[in-house]
Amino acid sequence: MTAIVSLRNVKKSYLRGKQTVEVLHGVDLEIQASEFLGLMGPSGSGKTTMLNLIAGLDQPTSGEVVVSDKRIDKLSRGALADWRARHIGFIFQFYNLLPVLTAEANVEVPLLLTNLSRAQRRERVQTVLQLVGLADRAKHKPNELSGGQQQRVAIARAIVADPTLLVCDEPTGDLDRQSAEEIMNLLQALNRTQGKTIVMVTHDPRAAEYASRELHLDKGQLAHDARRVA
């Protein structure tokens, strides 16, 4: 199998006042193409830091971060922003939808940075809204949708530009149990039927069970790696 993400001896430190705090301590990790990785661990273990490094939102203090054969830790800030726009789809705990826009307009936002025509953008938007089961809510604004529906819109927005990676930070953290299960079933379907590579941080063991592999971080180091049979 092909590794789509490789972390090699990755360390990450922050300055807290005059003190240097090391959050990740020489992490090595490979994520295969079309894998669904669930990343768990206690607060402060480095989960979100690792996710941000993989997504190009942050850069390591030392070590290598390679995504699709690209050393993203070597990119300038501007080049990294361009790379993220082409390769990363983001799904957050809080949906980050623009309240004045309809569902379809929110989903279209990433495509405004592409060379697609208006008709091509509209076709893509309709396709992904159908995929997430919200074709009949295209004209609704966020405040007219439930939390689960808003997260589905956010997922549609994340996949509309066909990114290399989907990165999810606590995607069910603001949802009730039923809505959370629906969202996790959707993410699992995107992984299994669309071949999407997904990296998900979660504190919820029930959400992590949907992943094909579960990793545990503890004090900035990988402590446990469990694979599941599909």
C-alpha positions, 0 to 999 in steps of 0.5 A: 500500500502507498503511504499518503502521509509520513511523519518522520521524527517529528517534534513540536515545541511552543514557547510558554512565556520563557519556557519551551514546552515540547508537545510532540517528541519525535513521532513517526507515523505512516497513513496509507491512501484510503485509510480512516485513522482515528486519533485518540488521547487525553487532553494535552497529549498532542492530538490536535497539534499532530492533526494541524501538522498533517493539514499544513496549519502548523509546521514542526520544530524539527522532522519531516512531514510528507503528504502525497510525496510533498515535504510540506514542512519546507513550504513557505507560508504562502505556498502552504496556504495554496497547498492546503486549498488544493489538498485538504478538506477540513471538518471541525466540531463547530461547523464554521458555516457562513450564516448569511449564505445558503447551504449550497452557497456555503458548499461552493466557497472552496470552488471559488478559488478554482477555474471551474465555470459557474455551471461546473461549480453548481454541478459539483455542489449539487452532486455532493449535497446529494451525496450527504443527503441534503439535496432538498435543503440546498436553499436553506441557511444554517439557522434553518438546519439542525446541528447534524444537517449543518455538519453534513453541509460542512462535510459537503464543503470539505469534499467538494473540491475532491481533496487528497485528505479529509481532516476532522477535529472532533466532528461529532463533539457538538452533536447528540448521539443519533446525529453523531452516529449519522455523521460517523456513518457518512464519514465511514461511507466516504472512506469505503465507497469514495476511497477518501483518506480521513484523519480524525481526532476524537475523544469519543471511543464510539466515534473512533470505532468507525475508523479502520485504525485507531491510534493513541497519543500519550504525552506527545508519543504514540502509545497504541495502534489498533487496526480493524478488519473492514 
